[in-house]
Amino acid sequence: MTRVSHHPSAAAAGLLLVLTAPAVSAQGLGGSLDGLEWTFVRIRYSSEAERLEQFRRRYWSEPWAIDGPAAEQNLSRRMARVTSVKVNDPLIMELSDRRLWEYPWIYFVEPANMELSEEEAGILREFLLRGGTATFDDFHGPLEWELFEQQLRRVFPDRELVELPPDHPVFSCFYVLPEYPQIAGLGSFFGGVTWEKGGYRAQLHGILDDNGRAMVLANFNTDMGDGWEWSNAEEYPGYVEHTGRAYRMIINEIVYALTH
Protein backbone atom coordinates (compact mmCIF):
# COMPACT_ATOMS: atom_id res chain seq x y z
CA MET A 1 0.00 0.00 0.00
CA THR A 2 3.00 2.30 -0.56
CA ARG A 3 2.49 5.45 -2.64
CA VAL A 4 5.29 5.81 -5.18
CA SER A 5 5.38 6.29 -8.94
CA HIS A 6 4.88 3.49 -11.47
CA HIS A 7 7.09 2.71 -14.46
CA PRO A 8 6.92 -0.12 -17.01
CA SER A 9 9.01 -3.08 -15.93
CA ALA A 10 12.06 -4.59 -17.49
CA ALA A 11 11.43 -7.49 -15.10
CA ALA A 12 8.15 -8.44 -16.78
CA ALA A 13 9.75 -11.37 -18.58
CA GLY A 14 11.08 -12.68 -15.28
CA LEU A 15 7.62 -12.39 -13.76
CA LEU A 16 6.09 -14.37 -16.60
CA LEU A 17 8.60 -17.14 -15.93
CA VAL A 18 7.58 -17.11 -12.27
CA LEU A 19 3.92 -17.39 -13.24
CA THR A 20 4.35 -20.21 -15.72
CA ALA A 21 6.98 -22.21 -13.82
CA PRO A 22 6.32 -25.67 -12.39
CA ALA A 23 3.59 -24.60 -9.95
CA VAL A 24 0.99 -25.03 -12.73
CA SER A 25 -1.44 -27.79 -11.89
CA ALA A 26 -1.40 -30.98 -13.97
CA GLN A 27 -5.07 -31.54 -13.25
CA GLY A 28 -6.06 -30.17 -16.64
CA LEU A 29 -8.39 -27.51 -15.25
CA GLY A 30 -7.23 -24.92 -17.79
CA GLY A 31 -9.45 -26.39 -20.49
CA SER A 32 -12.46 -26.57 -18.19
CA LEU A 33 -12.31 -22.79 -17.78
CA ASP A 34 -13.32 -22.26 -21.42
CA GLY A 35 -16.57 -20.31 -21.59
CA LEU A 36 -16.17 -18.73 -18.14
CA GLU A 37 -16.10 -14.96 -17.72
CA TRP A 38 -14.62 -12.79 -14.96
CA THR A 39 -14.56 -9.12 -14.04
CA PHE A 40 -12.55 -7.51 -11.25
CA VAL A 41 -15.26 -5.74 -9.23
CA ARG A 42 -13.83 -3.44 -6.57
CA ILE A 43 -16.34 -2.51 -3.87
CA ARG A 44 -16.57 1.11 -2.72
CA TYR A 45 -17.53 1.14 0.97
CA SER A 46 -18.02 3.72 3.70
CA SER A 47 -15.77 4.20 6.75
CA GLU A 48 -16.17 5.71 10.20
CA ALA A 49 -15.37 9.44 9.90
CA GLU A 50 -12.41 9.71 12.30
CA ARG A 51 -10.78 6.52 11.03
CA LEU A 52 -11.27 7.68 7.44
CA GLU A 53 -9.61 11.03 8.15
CA GLN A 54 -6.60 9.31 9.74
CA PHE A 55 -6.29 7.02 6.74
CA ARG A 56 -6.49 9.89 4.27
CA ARG A 57 -3.76 11.83 6.11
CA ARG A 58 -1.44 8.83 6.02
CA TYR A 59 -2.09 7.41 2.53
CA TRP A 60 -3.69 10.26 0.53
CA SER A 61 -6.44 7.87 -0.55
CA GLU A 62 -9.76 6.35 0.41
CA PRO A 63 -9.18 2.90 1.95
CA TRP A 64 -11.49 1.13 -0.52
CA ALA A 65 -9.42 2.52 -3.44
CA ILE A 66 -5.93 1.50 -2.27
CA ASP A 67 -3.66 -0.03 -4.95
CA GLY A 68 -6.10 0.90 -7.72
CA PRO A 69 -6.39 1.14 -10.57
CA ALA A 70 -3.00 -0.46 -11.31
CA ALA A 71 -3.69 -3.55 -9.18
CA GLU A 72 -6.85 -4.61 -11.01
CA GLN A 73 -5.49 -3.64 -14.42
CA ASN A 74 -2.36 -5.74 -13.92
CA LEU A 75 -4.25 -8.67 -12.43
CA SER A 76 -6.79 -8.64 -15.25
CA ARG A 77 -4.02 -8.80 -17.84
CA ARG A 78 -2.34 -11.71 -16.03
CA MET A 79 -5.63 -13.58 -15.63
CA ALA A 80 -6.28 -13.27 -19.36
CA ARG A 81 -2.74 -14.37 -20.19
CA VAL A 82 -2.50 -17.53 -18.10
CA THR A 83 -6.10 -18.84 -18.19
CA SER A 84 -8.74 -19.32 -20.88
CA VAL A 85 -11.28 -17.24 -18.90
CA LYS A 86 -12.78 -14.28 -20.77
CA VAL A 87 -11.63 -11.23 -18.79
CA ASN A 88 -13.54 -7.94 -18.87
CA ASP A 89 -12.46 -4.44 -17.89
CA PRO A 90 -12.41 -3.81 -14.11
CA LEU A 91 -15.33 -2.08 -12.41
CA ILE A 92 -15.97 -0.12 -9.23
CA MET A 93 -19.38 -0.34 -7.59
CA GLU A 94 -21.16 -0.14 -4.27
CA LEU A 95 -23.02 -3.05 -2.72
CA SER A 96 -26.31 -1.26 -3.45
CA ASP A 97 -25.58 -1.21 -7.20
CA ARG A 98 -28.14 -3.33 -9.08
CA ARG A 99 -25.37 -4.61 -11.36
CA LEU A 100 -23.84 -6.48 -8.42
CA TRP A 101 -25.88 -9.58 -9.18
CA GLU A 102 -24.32 -9.90 -12.64
CA TYR A 103 -20.85 -10.63 -11.23
CA PRO A 104 -19.83 -13.70 -9.19
CA TRP A 105 -16.70 -12.24 -7.55
CA ILE A 106 -16.13 -8.98 -5.66
CA TYR A 107 -13.10 -7.48 -3.94
CA PHE A 108 -12.66 -5.44 -0.76
CA VAL A 109 -9.29 -3.92 0.16
CA GLU A 110 -8.33 -2.60 3.61
CA PRO A 111 -11.53 -4.09 5.11
CA ALA A 112 -10.56 -3.10 8.66
CA ASN A 113 -11.79 0.35 7.55
CA MET A 114 -15.12 -0.95 6.24
CA GLU A 115 -18.35 0.19 7.92
CA LEU A 116 -21.36 -1.64 6.52
CA SER A 117 -24.90 -0.35 6.91
CA GLU A 118 -27.63 -2.81 7.84
CA GLU A 119 -28.83 -2.71 4.23
CA GLU A 120 -25.34 -3.41 2.88
CA ALA A 121 -24.80 -6.27 5.33
CA GLY A 122 -28.06 -7.82 4.13
CA ILE A 123 -27.14 -7.39 0.47
CA LEU A 124 -23.72 -8.95 1.00
CA ARG A 125 -25.27 -11.89 2.89
CA GLU A 126 -27.72 -12.55 0.06
CA PHE A 127 -25.03 -12.15 -2.61
CA LEU A 128 -22.85 -14.77 -0.91
CA LEU A 129 -25.65 -17.23 -0.18
CA ARG A 130 -26.77 -17.02 -3.81
CA GLY A 131 -23.35 -18.30 -4.89
CA GLY A 132 -21.18 -15.18 -5.02
CA THR A 133 -17.68 -14.91 -3.57
CA ALA A 134 -16.10 -11.96 -1.74
CA THR A 135 -12.33 -11.64 -1.42
CA PHE A 136 -10.96 -9.41 1.36
CA ASP A 137 -7.34 -8.28 1.21
CA ASP A 138 -4.67 -6.24 2.99
CA PHE A 139 -5.47 -6.20 6.69
CA HIS A 140 -2.97 -7.08 9.37
CA GLY A 141 -2.52 -7.77 13.05
CA PRO A 142 -4.95 -8.34 15.92
CA LEU A 143 -6.60 -4.90 15.89
CA GLU A 144 -7.45 -4.97 12.19
CA TRP A 145 -8.64 -8.58 12.50
CA GLU A 146 -11.03 -7.54 15.28
CA LEU A 147 -12.42 -4.64 13.23
CA PHE A 148 -12.90 -6.88 10.18
CA GLU A 149 -14.49 -9.67 12.22
CA GLN A 150 -16.99 -7.20 13.74
CA GLN A 151 -18.27 -6.30 10.28
CA LEU A 152 -18.43 -9.94 9.10
CA ARG A 153 -20.47 -10.86 12.20
CA ARG A 154 -23.07 -8.36 11.03
CA VAL A 155 -23.25 -10.23 7.73
CA PHE A 156 -23.20 -13.74 9.23
CA PRO A 157 -23.83 -13.73 12.99
CA ASP A 158 -24.28 -17.52 12.84
CA ARG A 159 -21.19 -18.46 10.78
CA GLU A 160 -17.54 -18.46 11.84
CA LEU A 161 -14.43 -17.44 9.96
CA VAL A 162 -12.27 -20.57 9.69
CA GLU A 163 -8.69 -20.93 8.53
CA LEU A 164 -8.45 -22.87 5.26
CA PRO A 165 -5.80 -25.64 5.43
CA PRO A 166 -3.25 -26.38 2.66
CA ASP A 167 -5.33 -29.34 1.41
CA HIS A 168 -8.32 -27.10 0.67
CA PRO A 169 -9.17 -27.02 -3.10
CA VAL A 170 -8.33 -23.32 -3.31
CA PHE A 171 -4.65 -24.28 -3.09
CA SER A 172 -4.76 -26.68 -6.05
CA CYS A 173 -7.60 -25.62 -8.36
CA PHE A 174 -5.22 -24.05 -10.92
CA TYR A 175 -1.70 -23.73 -9.54
CA VAL A 176 -0.58 -26.32 -6.99
CA LEU A 177 0.52 -24.27 -3.99
CA PRO A 178 2.16 -25.93 -0.97
CA GLU A 179 1.31 -23.14 1.46
CA TYR A 180 -0.36 -19.78 1.85
CA PRO A 181 2.04 -16.93 0.98
CA GLN A 182 2.81 -13.82 2.98
CA ILE A 183 3.11 -11.07 0.40
CA ALA A 184 5.10 -8.11 1.69
CA GLY A 185 3.63 -4.71 1.04
CA LEU A 186 6.17 -2.51 -0.70
CA GLY A 187 6.81 -0.56 2.51
CA SER A 188 7.55 -3.78 4.42
CA PHE A 189 9.77 -4.94 1.53
CA PHE A 190 11.80 -1.72 1.82
CA GLY A 191 12.16 -2.48 5.55
CA GLY A 192 13.43 -6.00 4.92
CA VAL A 193 10.41 -7.78 6.43
CA THR A 194 7.25 -9.42 5.05
CA TRP A 195 4.83 -8.50 7.86
CA GLU A 196 3.25 -5.31 9.23
CA LYS A 197 1.21 -4.18 12.26
CA GLY A 198 2.08 -7.28 14.24
CA GLY A 199 0.63 -9.65 11.64
CA TYR A 200 3.47 -12.17 11.59
CA ARG A 201 1.71 -15.24 10.15
CA ALA A 202 -0.21 -15.08 6.87
CA GLN A 203 -3.53 -16.93 6.91
CA LEU A 204 -6.36 -17.55 4.46
CA HIS A 205 -9.73 -17.61 6.22
CA GLY A 206 -13.13 -18.42 4.83
CA ILE A 207 -16.81 -18.46 5.70
CA LEU A 208 -18.45 -21.62 4.38
CA ASP A 209 -21.97 -22.03 3.03
CA ASP A 210 -24.15 -25.03 3.88
CA ASN A 211 -22.42 -27.10 1.18
CA GLY A 212 -18.90 -26.31 2.41
CA ARG A 213 -18.10 -23.77 -0.32
CA ALA A 214 -15.86 -20.92 0.85
CA MET A 215 -17.99 -17.91 -0.06
CA VAL A 216 -15.71 -15.47 1.81
CA LEU A 217 -11.94 -15.56 1.21
CA ALA A 218 -10.07 -13.36 3.68
CA ASN A 219 -6.40 -12.73 2.92
CA PHE A 220 -5.06 -11.88 6.38
CA ASN A 221 -1.55 -10.66 7.25
CA THR A 222 -0.64 -10.43 3.57
CA ASP A 223 -0.82 -7.70 0.92
CA MET A 224 -1.90 -9.28 -2.36
CA GLY A 225 -2.84 -5.92 -3.85
CA ASP A 226 0.67 -4.49 -3.60
CA GLY A 227 1.94 -7.62 -5.33
CA TRP A 228 -0.21 -6.88 -8.38
CA GLU A 229 0.10 -3.09 -8.24
CA TRP A 230 3.91 -3.03 -8.33
CA SER A 231 4.52 -5.93 -10.72
CA ASN A 232 5.46 -3.49 -13.51
CA ALA A 233 7.78 -1.30 -11.42
CA GLU A 234 11.23 -1.86 -12.91
CA GLU A 235 13.03 -0.07 -10.07
CA TYR A 236 12.13 -2.89 -7.63
CA PRO A 237 13.39 -6.07 -9.36
CA GLY A 238 13.71 -7.91 -6.05
CA TYR A 239 9.96 -7.57 -5.52
CA VAL A 240 9.18 -9.97 -8.39
CA GLU A 241 9.22 -12.92 -6.00
CA HIS A 242 6.32 -11.41 -4.04
CA THR A 243 4.49 -10.44 -7.21
CA GLY A 244 4.66 -13.96 -8.63
CA ARG A 245 3.29 -15.53 -5.45
CA ALA A 246 0.55 -12.89 -5.19
CA TYR A 247 -0.61 -13.59 -8.73
CA ARG A 248 -0.62 -17.35 -8.26
CA MET A 249 -2.63 -17.22 -5.04
CA ILE A 250 -5.26 -14.77 -6.26
CA ILE A 251 -5.67 -16.57 -9.59
CA ASN A 252 -6.38 -19.72 -7.59
CA GLU A 253 -8.93 -17.83 -5.50
CA ILE A 254 -10.66 -16.52 -8.61
CA VAL A 255 -10.67 -19.92 -10.34
CA TYR A 256 -12.07 -21.47 -7.15
CA ALA A 257 -14.83 -18.85 -7.08
CA LEU A 258 -15.74 -19.47 -10.73
CA THR A 259 -15.76 -23.28 -10.43
CA HIS A 260 -17.28 -23.95 -6.99
C-alpha positions as CSV (number, residue, x, y, z in Angstrom):
1,M,0.0,0.0,0.0
2,T,3.0,2.3,-0.6
3,R,2.5,5.4,-2.6
4,V,5.3,5.8,-5.2
5,S,5.4,6.3,-8.9
6,H,4.9,3.5,-11.5
7,H,7.1,2.7,-14.5
8,P,6.9,-0.1,-17.0
9,S,9.0,-3.1,-15.9
10,A,12.1,-4.6,-17.5
11,A,11.4,-7.5,-15.1
12,A,8.1,-8.4,-16.8
13,A,9.7,-11.4,-18.6
14,G,11.1,-12.7,-15.3
15,L,7.6,-12.4,-13.8
16,L,6.1,-14.4,-16.6
17,L,8.6,-17.1,-15.9
18,V,7.6,-17.1,-12.3
19,L,3.9,-17.4,-13.2
20,T,4.4,-20.2,-15.7
21,A,7.0,-22.2,-13.8
22,P,6.3,-25.7,-12.4
23,A,3.6,-24.6,-10.0
24,V,1.0,-25.0,-12.7
25,S,-1.4,-27.8,-11.9
26,A,-1.4,-31.0,-14.0
27,Q,-5.1,-31.5,-13.2
28,G,-6.1,-30.2,-16.6
29,L,-8.4,-27.5,-15.3
30,G,-7.2,-24.9,-17.8
31,G,-9.5,-26.4,-20.5
32,S,-12.5,-26.6,-18.2
33,L,-12.3,-22.8,-17.8
34,D,-13.3,-22.3,-21.4
35,G,-16.6,-20.3,-21.6
36,L,-16.2,-18.7,-18.1
37,E,-16.1,-15.0,-17.7
38,W,-14.6,-12.8,-15.0
39,T,-14.6,-9.1,-14.0
40,F,-12.6,-7.5,-11.2
41,V,-15.3,-5.7,-9.2
42,R,-13.8,-3.4,-6.6
43,I,-16.3,-2.5,-3.9
44,R,-16.6,1.1,-2.7
45,Y,-17.5,1.1,1.0
46,S,-18.0,3.7,3.7
47,S,-15.8,4.2,6.7
48,E,-16.2,5.7,10.2
49,A,-15.4,9.4,9.9
50,E,-12.4,9.7,12.3
51,R,-10.8,6.5,11.0
52,L,-11.3,7.7,7.4
53,E,-9.6,11.0,8.1
54,Q,-6.6,9.3,9.7
55,F,-6.3,7.0,6.7
56,R,-6.5,9.9,4.3
57,R,-3.8,11.8,6.1
58,R,-1.4,8.8,6.0
59,Y,-2.1,7.4,2.5
60,W,-3.7,10.3,0.5
61,S,-6.4,7.9,-0.6
62,E,-9.8,6.3,0.4
63,P,-9.2,2.9,1.9
64,W,-11.5,1.1,-0.5
65,A,-9.4,2.5,-3.4
66,I,-5.9,1.5,-2.3
67,D,-3.7,0.0,-5.0
68,G,-6.1,0.9,-7.7
69,P,-6.4,1.1,-10.6
70,A,-3.0,-0.5,-11.3
71,A,-3.7,-3.5,-9.2
72,E,-6.8,-4.6,-11.0
73,Q,-5.5,-3.6,-14.4
74,N,-2.4,-5.7,-13.9
75,L,-4.2,-8.7,-12.4
76,S,-6.8,-8.6,-15.2
77,R,-4.0,-8.8,-17.8
78,R,-2.3,-11.7,-16.0
79,M,-5.6,-13.6,-15.6
80,A,-6.3,-13.3,-19.4
81,R,-2.7,-14.4,-20.2
82,V,-2.5,-17.5,-18.1
83,T,-6.1,-18.8,-18.2
84,S,-8.7,-19.3,-20.9
85,V,-11.3,-17.2,-18.9
86,K,-12.8,-14.3,-20.8
87,V,-11.6,-11.2,-18.8
88,N,-13.5,-7.9,-18.9
89,D,-12.5,-4.4,-17.9
90,P,-12.4,-3.8,-14.1
91,L,-15.3,-2.1,-12.4
92,I,-16.0,-0.1,-9.2
93,M,-19.4,-0.3,-7.6
94,E,-21.2,-0.1,-4.3
95,L,-23.0,-3.0,-2.7
96,S,-26.3,-1.3,-3.4
97,D,-25.6,-1.2,-7.2
98,R,-28.1,-3.3,-9.1
99,R,-25.4,-4.6,-11.4
100,L,-23.8,-6.5,-8.4
101,W,-25.9,-9.6,-9.2
102,E,-24.3,-9.9,-12.6
103,Y,-20.8,-10.6,-11.2
104,P,-19.8,-13.7,-9.2
105,W,-16.7,-12.2,-7.5
106,I,-16.1,-9.0,-5.7
107,Y,-13.1,-7.5,-3.9
108,F,-12.7,-5.4,-0.8
109,V,-9.3,-3.9,0.2
110,E,-8.3,-2.6,3.6
111,P,-11.5,-4.1,5.1
112,A,-10.6,-3.1,8.7
113,N,-11.8,0.3,7.6
114,M,-15.1,-0.9,6.2
115,E,-18.3,0.2,7.9
116,L,-21.4,-1.6,6.5
117,S,-24.9,-0.3,6.9
118,E,-27.6,-2.8,7.8
119,E,-28.8,-2.7,4.2
120,E,-25.3,-3.4,2.9
121,A,-24.8,-6.3,5.3
122,G,-28.1,-7.8,4.1
123,I,-27.1,-7.4,0.5
124,L,-23.7,-9.0,1.0
125,R,-25.3,-11.9,2.9
126,E,-27.7,-12.5,0.1
127,F,-25.0,-12.2,-2.6
128,L,-22.8,-14.8,-0.9
129,L,-25.7,-17.2,-0.2
130,R,-26.8,-17.0,-3.8
131,G,-23.4,-18.3,-4.9
132,G,-21.2,-15.2,-5.0
133,T,-17.7,-14.9,-3.6
134,A,-16.1,-12.0,-1.7
135,T,-12.3,-11.6,-1.4
136,F,-11.0,-9.4,1.4
137,D,-7.3,-8.3,1.2
138,D,-4.7,-6.2,3.0
139,F,-5.5,-6.2,6.7
140,H,-3.0,-7.1,9.4
141,G,-2.5,-7.8,13.1
142,P,-4.9,-8.3,15.9
143,L,-6.6,-4.9,15.9
144,E,-7.4,-5.0,12.2
145,W,-8.6,-8.6,12.5
146,E,-11.0,-7.5,15.3
147,L,-12.4,-4.6,13.2
148,F,-12.9,-6.9,10.2
149,E,-14.5,-9.7,12.2
150,Q,-17.0,-7.2,13.7
151,Q,-18.3,-6.3,10.3
152,L,-18.4,-9.9,9.1
153,R,-20.5,-10.9,12.2
154,R,-23.1,-8.4,11.0
155,V,-23.3,-10.2,7.7
156,F,-23.2,-13.7,9.2
157,P,-23.8,-13.7,13.0
158,D,-24.3,-17.5,12.8
159,R,-21.2,-18.5,10.8
160,E,-17.5,-18.5,11.8
161,L,-14.4,-17.4,10.0
162,V,-12.3,-20.6,9.7
163,E,-8.7,-20.9,8.5
164,L,-8.5,-22.9,5.3
165,P,-5.8,-25.6,5.4
166,P,-3.2,-26.4,2.7
167,D,-5.3,-29.3,1.4
168,H,-8.3,-27.1,0.7
169,P,-9.2,-27.0,-3.1
170,V,-8.3,-23.3,-3.3
171,F,-4.6,-24.3,-3.1
172,S,-4.8,-26.7,-6.0
173,C,-7.6,-25.6,-8.4
174,F,-5.2,-24.0,-10.9
175,Y,-1.7,-23.7,-9.5
176,V,-0.6,-26.3,-7.0
177,L,0.5,-24.3,-4.0
178,P,2.2,-25.9,-1.0
179,E,1.3,-23.1,1.5
180,Y,-0.4,-19.8,1.9
181,P,2.0,-16.9,1.0
182,Q,2.8,-13.8,3.0
183,I,3.1,-11.1,0.4
184,A,5.1,-8.1,1.7
185,G,3.6,-4.7,1.0
186,L,6.2,-2.5,-0.7
187,G,6.8,-0.6,2.5
188,S,7.6,-3.8,4.4
189,F,9.8,-4.9,1.5
190,F,11.8,-1.7,1.8
191,G,12.2,-2.5,5.5
192,G,13.4,-6.0,4.9
193,V,10.4,-7.8,6.4
194,T,7.2,-9.4,5.0
195,W,4.8,-8.5,7.9
196,E,3.2,-5.3,9.2
197,K,1.2,-4.2,12.3
198,G,2.1,-7.3,14.2
199,G,0.6,-9.7,11.6
200,Y,3.5,-12.2,11.6
201,R,1.7,-15.2,10.1
202,A,-0.2,-15.1,6.9
203,Q,-3.5,-16.9,6.9
204,L,-6.4,-17.5,4.5
205,H,-9.7,-17.6,6.2
206,G,-13.1,-18.4,4.8
207,I,-16.8,-18.5,5.7
208,L,-18.5,-21.6,4.4
209,D,-22.0,-22.0,3.0
210,D,-24.1,-25.0,3.9
211,N,-22.4,-27.1,1.2
212,G,-18.9,-26.3,2.4
213,R,-18.1,-23.8,-0.3
214,A,-15.9,-20.9,0.9
215,M,-18.0,-17.9,-0.1
216,V,-15.7,-15.5,1.8
217,L,-11.9,-15.6,1.2
218,A,-10.1,-13.4,3.7
219,N,-6.4,-12.7,2.9
220,F,-5.1,-11.9,6.4
221,N,-1.5,-10.7,7.2
222,T,-0.6,-10.4,3.6
223,D,-0.8,-7.7,0.9
224,M,-1.9,-9.3,-2.4
225,G,-2.8,-5.9,-3.9
226,D,0.7,-4.5,-3.6
227,G,1.9,-7.6,-5.3
228,W,-0.2,-6.9,-8.4
229,E,0.1,-3.1,-8.2
230,W,3.9,-3.0,-8.3
231,S,4.5,-5.9,-10.7
232,N,5.5,-3.5,-13.5
233,A,7.8,-1.3,-11.4
234,E,11.2,-1.9,-12.9
235,E,13.0,-0.1,-10.1
236,Y,12.1,-2.9,-7.6
237,P,13.4,-6.1,-9.4
238,G,13.7,-7.9,-6.0
239,Y,10.0,-7.6,-5.5
240,V,9.2,-10.0,-8.4
241,E,9.2,-12.9,-6.0
242,H,6.3,-11.4,-4.0
243,T,4.5,-10.4,-7.2
244,G,4.7,-14.0,-8.6
245,R,3.3,-15.5,-5.5
246,A,0.6,-12.9,-5.2
247,Y,-0.6,-13.6,-8.7
248,R,-0.6,-17.4,-8.3
249,M,-2.6,-17.2,-5.0
250,I,-5.3,-14.8,-6.3
251,I,-5.7,-16.6,-9.6
252,N,-6.4,-19.7,-7.6
253,E,-8.9,-17.8,-5.5
254,I,-10.7,-16.5,-8.6
255,V,-10.7,-19.9,-10.3
256,Y,-12.1,-21.5,-7.2
257,A,-14.8,-18.8,-7.1
258,L,-15.7,-19.5,-10.7
259,T,-15.8,-23.3,-10.4
260,H,-17.3,-24.0,-7.0
